[in-house]
Structure formats: structure tokens, C-alpha cells
Amino acid sequence: MSLSPEDLPDIQPVRIGSTPVIRQLMDKMGLIEAIDKLSPVKEKDCNVSVGTRVAAMIINQLSHRKALYRVQEFYQEQDVELLFGPGTKANDFNDDALGRALDALHEAGIEKVCKTAIQAVQAPIDLTWKGLHFDTTSFVYTGQPKNHPDEEDILKIVRGYSKDHRPYLPQFKFGLGTTPEGIPVYGDILDGNQDDKTWNKHVLHALTDWYDPEQLEQAIFISDSALVTQDNLEATTGQKDQADFQFLSRLPENFNLAKTLKAEALEQDLDQWEEIGALVDRKGAASYRIYPTKADLNGKTYRFLVIQSDHMDARKEKTIQSNLEKEQRRWHKEQAELERQDFSCEADAEEALGAFLKKHQKGYHTFEGTTVCVELPGKRQKRGRPKKGEAPPPPITVYRVRLTLHPPSDEQLEAIRKQASIFILVTSVAKDDQADVELLKAYKGQQTVENRFRFLKNPFFVGRVYLAKPKRVEAFACVMMISVMVYSLFEYLIRKNMEGASEPLYQLGGGGRRSFRPTGESVLELLDTVDILHMEIDGHLRRFFPKHYEPQLPRILVLLEMDASIFTEPRSSMAVESRHQ
């Protein structure tokens, strides 16, 4: 019996990628329901809830970046009913519907939405509270912001200190706090000119509203040197029955105390230093040693760790070279100005030389100078041409300064680099509670929150913000922040469930790359290759895995504590808000 083409089932491969996994993560968090409680759908607003539309934007951002006005186009190529339930259409996520969802988020309160999302991401896991990392980053806005100066509660998209080194562009900022594993514990959206010192104080107060005192007592507030101001240090003191915040930060380089402690440490014998060695088992890793001490800062005694590394940051080497060149240019200019001056007596020249050398005592370079006597042709007192046989005027004797600029010696350069290889940590944590080396490791963990910012700014995941209304920009920034939370949970589950594993995950692209602690991005790349077959049987759409698919998919799903059915069984109709409730 032969079959005609009409007798064969219509089979369509659909590139599903990571979309069902991202949706399932949000279900673990209870994110859609939590947002819907804050922003219930209005009768004539949209066919799907605000939470569902936010979820649609997050799936779009994490699985396949598109500009906001092209999200509908993205879902025209996706299995929408698999993700959001029967009856859902790509048109439910058009630009108008998403814009209204952003308006609803802003109306609910951005801080309240961020807090709700953070509570949701923490729900499925046990948090590590010992060290919490806090930082901010700037995000460039490429449109024309329509700021309204009279509206105080609206995000200010303005020029400010740019951590992307693009101060000529308007921006807003993200503030984020995470656990050592990268799970967010705090997040907010900041004006483009918000300074980090003020933000740190705001966070210290906000945490007391977000969390119970018992939780905060366990935590160490870890932040960069912007934390170390008098106001902020006072803010770490607990109010009423609340315990003091334990903190760990870096002493600013421009503090006189930093210079004093560095000099004190370098004068010590080696036996006063604690040799730490490398913190990571990697070829070429930096080795450290610590000189612990105590000192007063703003009238209070704190514990300080003077830390020296045998690897100097490339940025610091560049800074040293830049400072050397700037000083050389500036001093050469000042040298030329002095050498052009004429002095009527040697004493005046000597006095000027002495003042110049004293002024230039503190620097990388050194000056050597002397005074010289110079005879200049005399000047006729009368106008006009000299008469024949008229004797020339007598020469004038003046005194000038001659200077030689010497570059720093090899010994001086070594001392400069030694100073630059030192940084100082300041903490309120008692030594009995945490050893010196553990505090160093904790501060080095600050890269955890920095990694979240790198992910946030990766154009593969999040496009440039172009929305015109500051309210919608702020709400969309909040959605971006929630995307980071979902991603953080994704990476956390993979890494946590790989602890003790005997087989690494192989990464996309071959080359033998594999890891026992893969990044979330590398696993998302693996999931991006997943296809599902669509087949119509008896008038119903059925979904199947192809015979050949990503061989690591079953293991990834086990690590994520998920079932393969998320790729083949549509969401229940509960995911779709009933029309006109």
C-alpha cells in the first residue's frame, strides 16, 4: 500500500529554546501571581494579566533579545499556548499591551514590585546570609528623555557619573544587593545622577524595612569604598532594639588614614604580616599577605586589614604611567616658566630656586637646580639711531635658574608599585567572628554582584532602553531587574545541584570546554538549540521531542528540578486571565 503526501501527518519543527524553562522558573517563584496581586488586570485593559505580560517580556529578554516593540513578532515564532495556556495569542503581547503593563507596574510602585520579585526569587531556596554584596551601575539611555522637573517621584534620566565612561549620554542607574551565590536580596532603580554614597545609606535604612532583625544580624553588609563616609558609618549603628549592621568595605585611597596605614604596614618586619598565598587554585593566581591593625575613624575604633598582592592590577599600572606622564608635562611647563625669569641679584634667584624645589619635593620626579650669572646687552636710554662713535651701553648682569628634571629611579618605581599593590579593608566584624583571610575572601566575592551587572548589560539579553516616558523606562528597568533575578535562580539551581557531581557539563561550541560550575549563560546557550515537533492528530496539536536533541538536556532538567513535559504540555488555562473578570 502506497501513501500519498496528503496521507502523511503535517510535522513542523519549532525552535523552542529555553522558553519553557524560563517560564517554569517563574512558576517556581510564583512570580506571575505575585505581580498580579500588586497590579490586577483592568476590565478593558488586556486579555492577559499584567503578571503574564511581564513574564512574556522576561522570556523575551532571556531567551532571544528583541526590542520592546518587536516582542509580538518574537511570539509569532513561538509556541504561545505552550507557554501561557490555551487561547493566548501573540497579539496579546503587542506594544500597546506591554506599554499598559509597564504603566500598571509603575502605578503599583517600583520599590514594591522589586521587593515582591525578590521575595519570590528567594522562596524556592535557602539563602546564605553571611555576606551580602551591594553595588550600583549606570545604564545608558539612547532616546530623548521627557523629564518633568516638577514630578519628584519620576525617574530622572540625566547625565551623571558614568561607569561605562560615557558621561555625555543620559542614563539611569541600577542598585543591587546579592548573596555570595548571586541571589538578589535588594534592588532598585536610581536617578542617573544618584551618587553611591547616598545610595549606601538609603539601602542600610531600606533593609530594616525589608527584612527581620534576626536575618540582618547574621549578615555582613559588603560594599565598595563609597560606604565609608561619616553618615554611612553612623547609619550602620542599630536603632533602638536593633543590632548594629556588620559591614566590610574598602578604605578610600584619598583618606590620610590610608596613607598612614600603608606606611605603618611597610615599616613592619615580615613576621608581622600573615602570608595568605593564593585564594584560588589557578595557575598564575595572585598571592596575598595581610597586616592586621586597629585605628580610629570618625571617633570610633575599627579593624583594618592592610592587604598586599604580588599581582598589580593592570588598571593601576596604567594609572601609574598616566600619573608619571602628567607630572612630567606639568613640571616641565613650570620649569620653563621659572627659567625664563630674570633676577637682579643672586639672592633673589636662590630664593626662587629654593621655593621651587620645596614646592616640588613630593612627586614621582625630582629636580636638581642651580643659579647662573648671565650678561645681557645693555639698553640705550636715548631714542633714535646711535651717533657715529657712540659707546655702547654697559652690559646688564642678571641671574637665572637652571633646572634638571630627573625621572624616578628603579627603586622609587618599585616603591610606587608596592604602594599601589596595597589596598585596605575596614570592618566592624570582630576577629573572633571572622578571620582575616575569610574577610578578604568575602570582599573578593564582590565580583558576584558585578557579574550580575555584566549580565544585565549584555546586549544578547537586554537591548538598549529607548522608551520615551520616564515612567515606562523605570518600569521596564524594573522588568530588566526581575530578569536578572530569574537568571540568578537559574544559575543557582544548576550550580547547587552540581555540587559533588562526577561529570561536568560540556559547553556549546566544542573545544573541550566543560565545567562543574557553569555560568547560566553557557547553559542557556545549550538550551537555545532545543526543537520540538508539532504534529496535528485527530484535529489536536501534539508536541514531541525529535529523535535527536541536545544530549545534555535531560541532565539539565534534573539539575533544574524540572520535568521534560514543560516542553510538550501547554500551561493550564489558569495562566490566562479570564476576560472581563
Sequence and secondary structure as in RCSB ss.txt:
>XXXX:A:sequence
MSLSPEDLPDIQPVRIGSTPVIRQLMDKMGLIEAIDKLSPVKEKDCNVSVGTRVAAMIINQLSHRKALYRVQEFY
QEQDVELLFGPGTKANDFNDDALGRALDALHEAGIEKVCKTAIQAVQAPIDLTWKGLHFDTTSFVYTGQPKNHPD
EEDILKIVRGYSKDHRPYLPQFKFGLGTTPEGIPVYGDILDGNQDDKTWNKHVLHALTDWYDPEQLEQAIFISDS
ALVTQDNLEATTGQKDQADFQFLSRLPENFNLAKTLKAEALEQDLDQWEEIGALVDRKGAASYRIYPTKADLNGK
TYRFLVIQSDHMDARKEKTIQSNLEKEQRRWHKEQAELERQDFSCEADAEEALGAFLKKHQKGYHTFEGTTVCVE
LPGKRQKRGRPKKGEAPPPPITVYRVRLTLHPPSDEQLEAIRKQASIFILVTSVAKDDQADVELLKAYKGQQTVE
NRFRFLKNPFFVGRVYLAKPKRVEAFACVMMISVMVYSLFEYLIRKNMEGASEPLYQLGGGGRRSFRPTGESVLE
LLDTVDILHMEIDGHLRRFFPKHYEPQLPRILVLLEMDASIFTEPRSSMAVESRHQ
>XXXX:A:secstr
    GGGS  EEEEE TTHHHHHHHHHHHTHHHHHHHHS   TTT SS HHHHHHHHHHHHHHS   GGGHHHHH
HTS HHHHH TT  GGGGSHHHHHHHHHHHHHH HHHHHHHHHHHHHTTS    SEEEEEEEEEEB S     TT
 TTS   B    TTS TTS EEEEEEEE TTS EEEEEEE TT  HHHHHHHHHHHHHHHS HHHHHH EEE  G
GG SHHHHHHTS  TT    EEEEE  TTSHHHHHHHHHHHTS GGGSEEEEESS STT  EEEEEEEEEEETTE
EEEEEEEEESS  HHHHHHHHHHHHHHHHHHHHHHHHHHT  BSSHHHHHHHHHHHHHHTSSSSSEEEEEEEEEE
E    SS S   TT      EEEEEEEEEEE   HHHHHHHHHHHTEEEEEE S TTTS HHHHHHHHHTTHHHH
HHHHHHH TTT   B  SSHHHHHHHHHHHHHHHHHHHHHHHHHHHHHTT SS EE TT TT EESS  HHHHHH
HHTT EEEEEEETTEEEEE  SS  TTHHHHHHHTT  GGGGTS   GGGS  TT 
